[in-house]
Amino acid sequence: MPAGEPVVLYDTDGPVATITMNRPEVANAQNSELIDALDAAFDEAEQDEAVRVVILAARGRHFSSGHDLKALVGEAEPDHWRKMRDTPEGLFRHEEVMYVGRCRRIHDFPKPTIAAVQGKCIAAGLMLACMCDLIIASDDATLSNPVLRMSGAGVELLVEPWELGVRKAKEFLLAACELDAEEARRLGLVNRVVPRDELMAEAMRLARRIAEVPPVTARVVKASINHAAALMGKQLSWDYHFMAHQWTHNTDTARRMRAERERMGSMREVIAARDRGDQA
């Protein structure tokens, strides 16, 4: 990304707003700046009465590699959120506001949303995509959440049981599976799969079709469907999982792996060392 270019791009085309993550050099890893910019872009789309549908997209090869772990443990000057993570209370507050709160805001956004997913969509990237009402994937997309291998309890919002069903969610998470786009479509995780070079055009076609629905109707029906999921326990299950996720942060296993990540420089090195038998 050229110096000075915004980390999120915002564009409107008639009734459709496109919000594009713009950190392609790090596979659109989500740092505080990106999360804040996404939230501001959704503010703008919500306030613009001409906007009826929002597309969430990403520049570059990949939709999102998840949370920016280097921003959390690397050598860069820590922001105030990273400093908060030095205590369990601060870590809880950081993830409650920046990860859970910002994602649930997109889930409950009053206008229909479409995620256009290409390349890798990993962990918090998958969580983010699943906050949208619909997902269109390119034929080269892969979706995964390997965080259990890193000692974490998934990510902050456990979307998989709601997207895949209970039995498949267990396999997906415990075996660190990676779903290709067609398998994700078959399981109901994504709505449509299209060739990579048609991804944004297809997302725009679908957005324009949805935009033909009167805004008040779209808002009420979206809220009603979300309410049906809430009655089935979705919100309570998310609340429970977030607390379980926080507890897991403070286990000896998680603390040890965090220390190893800081010493070695990346989670990939930690996992490789563990798989070689260099550590427990």
N, C-alpha and C positions, 0 to 999 in steps of 0.2 A: 504494500500500500504506500503510495507516495506520501512524503511528509506533509502534514497539514490537512490531509484528506480526512473527512469525518469517518468515524467507525461504523456509523449507520447512515444509509442513504434513504431519503424519503421522496417519493414521487407519486403524483396522482395522474390518472388518465380517466377522465369522466368520473363515473361513480366508484372507481377502484383506486385504492391507495396501495402502493407497494413499498414495504419496509424491508430494506436489504442490509443484512449484516456485511460489514466491509473490513474484515481482518483476514483476507485470504492467505496471507503469509504465515499465519498460525492456525490454518484450517478453521477460522472463525471461532477460536476458543473464547469463552465468555469471561472477560474480566469485568471489573466494576464499571469502567468507562463504557463498555459495550452494553451492559445491562441497564445502566442509567439512560443511555441513548435510545435503547429499544423502548423503555418506558415513556420517554419524552415523545417518541414518534407515535406510539399508541395514543398518547394524550392528544396529539395533533389530529390524528385520524378520528378520534371520538368527537372532538369539538367541531370538526368540519361536517356540516349537515349534507354537503354534496357527496360525501363518501358513504357508500353503502356496504362495501366489502373490502377487506384488507387481505393482501397476500404477504406472507412472511417468507422471504427468500434469503439467499446468501450468494455472495460473489466467490468465484474461484472454484476449485475442484471439489470442495467438500462443504456440506451444509454446516456442521459444527462438530468439533472434537470434544465438546463438553466444557466443563469448567476449566479456566486457565490455571492449571496447577503451578506453573512457573511464577505466575503473579502472586500466588499464595505462599510459596516457599523459596522462590528464586532470589537472585541478588539485587533485583530492582528495588528502588526505594518503596517501602510499604505504604499503602494508603491507610486511611483510618479504619477501614473494614478489616484489613489484614492485621493491624495492631490489636483490634478487638479480639481476634482469635487466640490470643495468648492465654485467655481464661475460658473455662467451660461456659460461663455465662455470656461472655462476649461472642464466642463461637456460635452459641445458640442464637443470639440476637442477629448476628450477621446472616446466618442461613435462613432464619425466619423471615427477615425483611427482604434480602436481596435475591434469594433463590425461591423460597416458597411464595412469599407475598407477590413478587413480580410475576411469577408464572401463573399463580391463581388469578391474577388480574387479567391475563390474556385468556385464560379459560372462561372467565365470566364476562369478557368484553361484550358490550351490547350489540355489536355488529358481527355478521358472519366472518370467519377467518379461514384462510387456506394456507397451509404450509407447502412450499415447493422445495422438495428435498432431493439433493444430488450427492453423489459420493458418500463419504463417511458421515453417519449420523450416530454419535456415540454418547451414551450415558446422559449427561445434562443436555446434550443436543437432542437426544430422543425425547427427554422430558419436555423440552421446549416445543418441539414439533407436535407432541401429543396434546399440548394446550390448545392447539388450533382445532376448529370444527372438522376440517377435512385435511387430508394429506395426499398430495400428488407426488409420486416419486419418479425419478428418472430410472431408466433400465440399468444404470450402473450403481444405483444406490445400495448401500448396506446399512443395516440398523443393528445396534448392539448396545449392551450395558454390562461391561465386564467388571464392574466395580467390586463385586464380591471377591474377586481374585486379589483386590487391593486391600482387603479387610473391611471394606465399607458395606453397609446394609443397603445396597442399591444406591440410588440418589435420593434427594429430599422428598420427592413425591413419587410414590410407587405406582406408576401408571400401568404396569404390565398385566396385573390380573384383570383390569378393566378393558384392556386392549386385546389381550390374547386368550383370556380364560385362565382359570386357576392352574390346571395341569400343565399347559404349555408355558405359562409364566414361570413355573418352577424350573422346567427344563431350560428355558431361555436364560434365566438368571444364574442358576446353580452350575450349569455346564458352560456358561459364558458363550452362548451361541451367537452367531452372526447370521442374520436373516438377509437374504438377497431380496430385491424389490418384488419379484414375483411371489416368493414365499410369504412375504409380508402382506401382499395383497390377498393371497389365498386365506390367510389367517384373519383378515379384517383389520390389520394394523394400518394399511394405507388403502385409499379409495381407488386410485388409478395408477397405472405404470405406463410411461411414455418414453420414447427415445430421448436421450439427453438433450439434443438440439431442439426438441419440441416442448421442453418442460415449462418454460415461462409462457409460451403461447397457449398451451393447454390450460395452465393456471388462470390466465387472463380470460380465456373463453368460458371457463366454468364460473369465474367471478362475475363476468358480465351477465351470464344467465341467472345467477343468484340475485344480482342487483335488480332484476326485473320484479322481484317480490317487493311489495311496499315495505319500507323500513320498519314501521311499527309491527307489521306481521312477522317479519324476520326476527325482530327482537323478542317478541312474545313467544314464538315457537322455539327459538333457541333456548330461552330461559326455561320453558316448560320441559324440554328434553333434558336439560341439565338438572332440573328439579327431580325428574324421574330417576336419574342416576343417583342423586342425593338421597332419595327415599330408599334406594337399594343399598345405601351405606357408603357411597363413594367418599363423601366429605369426611365422615368419621374414620374411614379406613386410612385416608391421607393423614389425618391428625394423629392417629395411632402410629403410623409408620414414621412420621417425622420424629416423634419421641423415641422410638426404637433406634432410629438413625443416630440421634444424639447420644443415646446410651452407648452405642457401638463405637462412636468416636473415642470414648474414654476407656475402652478396654486396653489391657496390656498389649494385645496383638496389634491393635490399631496404632497405639502410641509407638511401638517398636518399628512398625513399618513407616510411619511418618519420619521417625528419626533416620531410618535407612534411606528414605527418599531424599532427605536433606543432605545426607552424607554423600550419596552416589550421584545425585543430580537429576534423576528421573525415575518415575514409577516403572518404566519399562526395564531398567537395569535391576531394580529391586525384585521384580517378578522373575526375571531371567535367573538371578542368583538363587532365589528360592527354588525354582524348578530344577536347577542343577544340584540342589542339595546343599548349597553353601550356607543356608540358614533354615531355621525351623519354619 
